[in-house]
């Protein structure tokens, strides 16, 4: 019976993590991309941690609490980091819709081409 519960939580957690990762890669702007890792992926890791806690509690004599500490840390840090990223985007002038991706070869607000290549000085 424990194996079925562990399997269920592992599959459900993996599915949520996969959906969150796909959302991170496919959604159009930064504000929408924040939902992938902060919502679905957090729930996915939570499901995997519940499966781990059930498995090790069934094998050992006591209750496994290491996973609870990891889950608490994850539940605290994921919303805080998403909030900081969103506030930074608003501060940079992204507004409600975010800053669109720069066309190829154009300079972004950071002075980098395409947002990831450093601009070289001409001497």
C-alpha positions, 0 to 999 in steps of 0.5 A, a space after each residue: 500500500 505504501 508503494 502505491 502512495 509513493 508511486 502516486 506522489 512521485 508521478 504527480 510531482 514529476 508531472 507538475 515539475 514537467 508542466 512548470 518547466 514547460 511553462 517556464 520555457 514556453 510562456 511569452 513574457 517574464 511575468 507569465 514565466 514566473 508562474 512556472 517555477 513558483 507554482 507548478 514546480 514548487 507543487 511538483 517538488 512538494 509531491 516528490 518530497 511527500 513520496 520520499 517522506 512516506 518511503 523512508 518513514 515506512 522503511 525506518 522506525 521513525 518519521 522522516 522529517 528531513 523532507 519537511 525542512 526542505 519543503 519549508 525552505 522551498 515554500 519560503 524561498 520560491 515566493 520571495 525570489 519570484 517577488 524580487 524578480 517581479 519587483 525588479 522588472 516593474 522597477 526597470 519599466 516592464 509595467 504590466 506586460 513586461 519588457 518584450 524580447 529584443 529583436 536580433 542584433 538590438 541592444 537591450 536595456 542592460 546594454 547587452 545584445 539580445 540580453 546575453 552577449 556583453 557589448 565589446 568596446 571599440 578602441 
